[in-house]
Amino acid sequence: MDVILTGLLLSLFAGLSTAIGGMLVFLIKDFKKCYLAFSLAFATGIMITVSFIELLPTGIESIGYSNALIAFFAGTVMAFLIDYFVPHNYVMEKVSKGKNFNPRLFRVGLLIALGLAIHNFPEGFAVFAGNLNSLGLGIVIAIAIAIHNIPEGFAVSMPVYYATKNKRKAFLISFLSGIAEPVGAVIAAIVLLPFLSAQLIGASLAFVAGIMVYICIDELLPTAYACAGGKQHTMTFAFLLGSLIMGITLILLS
C-alpha cells in the first residue's frame, strides 16, 4: 500500500478513537453533577500533563527556552482574547433549543474540544512522519495516540451532555475534535510536508500548551469545583488519575 495512504489511514484511526470516548456518554442514565465534576478534573489532569511534560518541553528542545516561553504565553494571550471578545453565550443560546440549556457548560465542552483539536492536529503530523520512517513505527505511534484519545473524547462529551441533555450532540462534538488529527496528516502530506521543520512543530506545540493551560485554569477547574458539592478530594483524585493515564500513554509514545 502507498506510504502516503497508509499514513493517512493510521492518522484517521488515531483521531477517530476520540469518538470511542465520546460514546461513553450513551452509558450514562442519570444526570449527576459529580460525574461532570469528575470528568472536568480528569480532563484537567490530561491537559496539564500533556502541556508541561510533552508539548512545552518539545518546544524548548526545538526552538530554545526563551522562544518556547514566548510561544507558550502567546497561546495564553490568544486564548484570553478569544475568551474575552467572542460572545460565547449569545452564540450558544442560538445553537441550543432546549429549556435546560447551560451556556457555561456548553462553552466548557467546546473549549475542551478546541484545545484537544489543536493538540490533535500536530499528532497527525507525528503519525504521518512516523509512517514515512517505517510502517511499524507509524502503527506504534497511532496506537499510542489512540489510547490517550479515548479519555479525551470522554472529557469533551461529558460537559456538552450536561449542558444540552443531548447525547448525540455530545458525541458529535467529541467526534469532530478527533477529526483534526487526520486533517493534520492530510495537510502534512499535501501542503506542509516540503516545508515542515522541527522548529515549526516545536513553536506550534509550545503555543498549543499555552492555550490548553489557560483553558484548564480559566474554565475546567472552576467549573469542576463548582459542581463538586464539597468533594474536593475526589476532584484531586480525578486530576491525578487523568495525569497518570496521560503520563503512561506518553511513555508509550517515547
C-alpha positions as CSV (number, residue, x, y, z in Angstrom):
1,M,0.0,0.0,0.0
2,D,1.2,3.5,-0.8
3,V,3.1,5.0,2.1
4,I,1.1,8.3,2.0
5,L,-2.3,6.4,2.0
6,T,-1.1,4.3,4.9
7,G,-0.1,7.3,6.9
8,L,-3.5,8.9,6.3
9,L,-5.3,5.8,7.3
10,L,-3.3,5.4,10.5
11,S,-3.9,9.1,11.5
12,L,-7.6,8.6,10.8
13,F,-7.6,5.5,13.1
14,A,-5.9,7.5,15.9
15,G,-8.2,10.5,15.5
16,L,-11.4,8.6,15.4
17,S,-10.6,6.8,18.6
18,T,-11.7,10.1,20.3
19,A,-15.2,9.0,19.3
20,I,-14.9,5.9,21.4
21,G,-14.5,8.1,24.5
22,G,-17.4,10.2,23.3
23,M,-19.6,7.1,23.1
24,L,-19.3,6.6,26.8
25,V,-21.8,9.3,27.3
26,F,-24.5,6.9,26.0
27,L,-23.9,4.7,29.0
28,I,-25.0,7.4,31.5
29,K,-28.6,7.1,32.7
30,D,-29.0,9.8,35.3
31,F,-27.8,13.4,35.4
32,K,-25.4,13.7,38.3
33,K,-23.1,16.7,38.9
34,C,-20.5,14.5,40.5
35,Y,-19.9,12.8,37.1
36,L,-19.5,16.1,35.4
37,A,-17.1,17.4,38.0
38,F,-15.0,14.2,37.9
39,S,-14.8,14.4,34.1
40,L,-13.7,18.0,34.1
41,A,-11.0,17.4,36.8
42,F,-9.9,14.3,34.9
43,A,-9.6,16.4,31.7
44,T,-7.6,19.0,33.5
45,G,-5.1,16.3,34.6
46,I,-4.8,15.2,31.0
47,M,-4.3,18.6,29.5
48,I,-2.0,20.0,32.2
49,T,0.2,16.9,32.0
50,V,0.5,16.8,28.2
51,S,1.2,20.6,28.1
52,F,4.0,20.6,30.7
53,I,5.5,17.1,30.0
54,E,5.2,16.8,26.2
55,L,4.3,20.0,24.4
56,L,6.3,22.7,26.1
57,P,9.5,20.6,26.6
58,T,9.4,19.6,22.9
59,G,9.1,23.3,22.1
60,I,12.1,24.2,24.3
61,E,14.2,21.4,22.7
62,S,13.3,22.7,19.2
63,I,13.5,26.5,19.5
64,G,15.1,27.2,22.8
65,Y,13.8,28.2,26.2
66,S,13.1,31.8,25.6
67,N,11.4,31.3,22.2
68,A,9.3,28.5,23.6
69,L,8.1,30.6,26.5
70,I,7.2,33.4,24.1
71,A,5.2,30.9,22.1
72,F,3.6,29.5,25.2
73,F,2.4,32.9,26.6
74,A,1.3,33.9,23.1
75,G,-1.0,30.9,23.3
76,T,-2.4,32.0,26.6
77,V,-2.9,35.6,25.3
78,M,-4.7,34.3,22.2
79,A,-7.0,32.1,24.4
80,F,-7.7,35.1,26.7
81,L,-8.6,37.4,23.8
82,I,-10.9,34.8,22.3
83,D,-12.5,34.2,25.7
84,Y,-12.9,38.0,26.2
85,F,-14.1,39.2,22.8
86,V,-16.1,36.3,21.4
87,P,-19.8,36.5,22.6
88,H,-19.9,32.8,23.6
89,N,-23.2,32.9,25.4
90,Y,-25.2,34.5,22.6
91,V,-23.9,32.1,20.0
92,M,-24.5,29.0,22.2
93,E,-28.1,30.1,23.0
94,K,-28.7,30.2,19.3
95,V,-27.3,26.7,18.9
96,S,-29.4,25.1,21.5
97,K,-33.2,25.0,21.7
98,G,-33.5,23.1,25.0
99,K,-35.1,24.8,28.0
100,N,-32.4,23.3,30.3
101,F,-29.5,24.5,28.2
102,N,-26.5,25.6,30.3
103,P,-24.4,28.0,28.2
104,R,-21.4,27.9,30.6
105,L,-21.0,24.1,30.5
106,F,-21.5,24.0,26.7
107,R,-18.8,26.6,26.4
108,V,-16.5,24.5,28.6
109,G,-17.1,21.5,26.3
110,L,-16.4,23.5,23.2
111,L,-13.2,24.9,24.7
112,I,-12.0,21.4,25.6
113,A,-12.8,20.3,22.1
114,L,-11.0,23.2,20.6
115,G,-7.9,22.7,22.8
116,L,-7.8,19.0,22.1
117,A,-8.4,19.5,18.4
118,I,-5.5,21.9,18.2
119,H,-3.4,19.4,20.2
120,N,-4.6,16.5,17.9
121,F,-3.5,18.5,14.8
122,P,0.3,18.1,15.3
123,E,-0.4,14.5,16.3
124,G,-1.5,13.9,12.7
125,F,1.9,15.1,11.7
126,A,3.6,12.7,14.1
127,V,1.7,9.7,12.8
128,F,2.3,10.6,9.2
129,A,6.0,11.3,9.8
130,G,6.5,8.1,11.8
131,N,4.9,6.1,8.9
132,L,7.3,7.7,6.5
133,N,10.1,6.3,8.6
134,S,8.6,2.8,8.7
135,L,5.2,1.2,8.8
136,G,5.9,-0.3,12.2
137,L,6.8,3.0,13.8
138,G,3.7,4.6,12.3
139,I,1.5,1.8,13.7
140,V,3.0,2.1,17.2
141,I,2.6,5.9,17.3
142,A,-1.0,5.6,16.0
143,I,-2.0,3.0,18.7
144,A,-0.4,5.0,21.5
145,I,-2.2,8.2,20.4
146,A,-5.4,6.3,20.0
147,I,-5.2,5.1,23.6
148,H,-5.0,8.6,25.1
149,N,-7.6,10.0,22.7
150,I,-10.2,7.8,24.3
151,P,-10.3,9.7,27.6
152,E,-10.0,13.0,25.7
153,G,-13.3,12.1,23.9
154,F,-14.9,11.4,27.2
155,A,-13.7,14.8,28.6
156,V,-15.2,16.6,25.6
157,S,-18.6,14.8,25.6
158,M,-19.4,15.0,29.3
159,P,-19.8,18.8,29.7
160,V,-21.6,19.1,26.4
161,Y,-24.0,16.3,27.5
162,Y,-24.7,18.0,30.9
163,A,-25.2,21.4,29.1
164,T,-27.6,20.2,26.4
165,K,-29.0,16.9,27.8
166,N,-28.4,15.7,24.2
167,K,-26.2,12.6,24.0
168,R,-26.0,12.7,20.2
169,K,-24.8,16.3,20.2
170,A,-22.2,15.5,22.9
171,F,-20.9,12.5,20.8
172,L,-20.8,14.6,17.6
173,I,-18.6,17.3,19.1
174,S,-16.2,14.8,20.6
175,F,-16.1,13.1,17.2
176,L,-15.3,16.4,15.4
177,S,-12.5,17.2,17.8
178,G,-10.8,14.0,16.7
179,I,-11.1,14.8,13.0
180,A,-8.4,17.4,13.5
181,E,-5.9,14.5,13.6
182,P,-6.4,13.1,10.1
183,V,-6.7,16.7,8.8
184,G,-3.3,17.4,10.2
185,A,-1.9,14.4,8.3
186,V,-3.6,15.5,5.1
187,I,-2.1,19.0,5.3
188,A,1.3,17.4,6.1
189,A,1.0,15.2,3.1
190,I,-0.3,17.8,0.6
191,V,0.9,21.2,1.7
192,L,3.3,21.4,4.6
193,L,5.5,18.4,4.2
194,P,8.0,20.1,2.0
195,F,8.4,23.0,4.5
196,L,8.0,21.1,7.7
197,S,10.7,21.6,10.3
198,A,11.4,20.7,13.9
199,Q,11.4,24.4,14.7
200,L,8.0,25.0,13.2
201,I,6.5,22.0,15.1
202,G,8.2,23.0,18.3
203,A,6.8,26.5,18.2
204,S,3.3,25.3,17.5
205,L,3.4,22.8,20.3
206,A,4.5,25.4,22.8
207,F,1.8,27.7,21.6
208,V,-0.8,24.9,22.0
209,A,0.4,24.3,25.5
210,G,-0.4,27.9,26.4
211,I,-3.9,27.6,25.0
212,M,-4.6,24.4,26.9
213,V,-3.2,25.6,30.2
214,Y,-5.4,28.7,30.0
215,I,-8.5,26.6,29.3
216,C,-7.7,24.5,32.4
217,I,-7.2,27.4,34.7
218,D,-10.0,29.6,33.5
219,E,-12.7,27.1,32.6
220,L,-12.2,23.5,33.6
221,L,-11.1,23.7,37.3
222,P,-13.5,26.5,38.4
223,T,-16.4,24.6,36.8
224,A,-15.3,21.2,38.3
225,Y,-15.1,22.7,41.8
226,A,-18.4,24.5,41.4
227,C,-20.1,21.1,40.6
228,A,-18.1,19.0,43.1
229,G,-20.5,19.6,46.0
230,G,-17.7,19.8,48.6
231,K,-15.9,16.7,47.3
232,Q,-12.6,18.4,46.7
233,H,-10.6,15.3,47.5
234,T,-12.5,13.4,44.7
235,M,-11.5,16.2,42.3
236,T,-7.9,15.8,43.3
237,F,-8.1,12.1,42.7
238,A,-9.7,12.7,39.2
239,F,-7.0,15.2,38.3
240,L,-4.2,12.8,39.4
241,L,-5.9,9.9,37.5
242,G,-6.1,11.9,34.3
243,S,-2.4,12.9,34.8
244,L,-1.4,9.3,35.4
245,I,-3.2,7.9,32.3
246,M,-1.7,10.6,30.1
247,G,1.7,10.0,31.6
248,I,1.5,6.3,30.8
249,T,0.5,7.0,27.2
250,L,3.3,9.5,26.8
251,I,5.7,6.7,27.9
252,L,4.3,4.5,25.1
253,L,4.9,7.4,22.7
254,S,8.6,7.7,23.7
